[in-house]
Amino acid sequence: MFDAWNTRDVAQYVKMLDAECSVVTHGIPGHVQGRDAAVDAMRRWFTAFTDLHFHVEAVVPIGERLVASWQATATPPVRVMRHPPGERVMKASGCTVLEFRNGRVGYVWSYWDNAEMLRACVSVLREDDANISVHRLPPTS
């Protein structure tokens, strides 16, 4: 599955998915239901992060499930503070649990370290302006 993501091979991805697959990603509201919706979500990720890449660190099969630990890297396509597009690489660690149904992926649960990506954003803010604090709130009246 990660090979299909890393090579942008939508056809390979489609072949792996059950027609009624369900995809849930921790930290993203809702879920994706069905093969067509999963492909659409894949394409949206590629639009947002054209160089999104997963480095799979470990894979553990458990019955009808497979657990993969990974680190994703991507370059934000937009300016982040004073950093032009493509200058900073963001990283996020996570794991994905795949459950198979009739030889195809029926369920996907992905969990990733949102805080790791937020820390990368905060470090950009600190580099650009040492006086900015993301925790500073305006005074209340």
C-alpha positions, -999 to +999 in steps of 0.1 A: +000+000+000+028+024+009+045+017-024+014+029-042+014+061-022+051+067-027+049+061-064+016+080-068+002+048-084-036+052-080-043+021-101-023-001-078-040+015-047-074+008-062-066-029-068-057-032-031-090-017-017-123-035-011-151-016-029-167-007+005-134+000+024-134+024+053-105+048+060-102+066+094-073+090+100-067+101+136-069+139+139-090+143+108-128+146+114-150+120+098-139+090+077-137+080+041-162+054+029-157+034-003-129+029-029-138+060-049-137+082-018-104+067-007-089+075-041-102+110-040-087+114-005-053+101-018-054+127-046-062+155-022-031+145-001-010+146-033-024+180-042-016+194-007+019+178-005+033+170-039+063+152-024+046+133+004+066+101+011+063+073+036+093+056+050+080+023+064+100+014+095+083-019+105+055-041+095+038-067+118+011-091+106-015-100+132-041-125+118-062-106+093-045-073+102-013-057+094+003-029+114+029-006+098+050+019+116+062+048+094+076+083+091+061+106+065+079+136+051+065+164+030+074+199+019+047+226+025+037+240-009+030+275+005+051+301+022+055+295+060+063+329+076+095+340+057+103+306+044+094+302+007+075+271-006+097+241-007+123+253+018+112+233+049+106+196+052+079+186+077+080+151+093+053+131+111+056+096+127+027+073+127+013+038+123-014+024+101-035-007+109-049-025+078-077-051+081-083-074+051-116-085+038-117-111+010-080-105+002-084-067-001-080-039+024-114-034+041-105-010+069-076+014+074-069+032+106-040+057+106-026+073+137+001+100+134+018+124+156+001+157+149+021+173+176+053+165+157+041+185+128+029+214+150+064+215+167+079+219+132+055+249+126+063+264+160+101+261+153+095+281+121+077+308+141+105+309+167+132+313+140+113+341+123+103+361+153+116+353+188+089+375+203+060+355+189+044+330+213+017+307+200+005+304+236+001+342+243-036+351+245-050+386+244-060+400+278-095+395+288-117+424+298 
